[in-house]
């Protein structure tokens, strides 16, 4: 039985939105936390990264519409995708990350492919205008 190919929707999301493997792992950690709040210290410990890198990941995830700040708790965040579509594609990422780790991380690391996708998107937008 062969591996299931990564759907184009997920490939596009990875190429345009997932900046690094730690970004993906942080996102999936929040998703798997069941709404429990996490701060940079907890994130750093769980991902084996520095607290500075964890704080940067939190800001990236917040800016990307993946997290919300927990009111009344200093620098705590919980998983809260800004749209249903975003939630659905993160669910897809979780599924494929668990079963096709190498394929997913290769896409994340493929800077050339990411640039090509951005170029194609720019061309597509101009063509549709």
Secondary structure, DSSP 8 states (H G I E B T S, - for coil): -------HHHHHHHHHH---HHHHHHHHHHHHTTT--B-HHHHHHHHT--HHHHHHHHHHHHHTTSEEE-TTSTT-EEE--SSHHHHHHHHHHHHHHHH-HHHHHHHHH-HHHHHHHHHHHHHHHHHH-
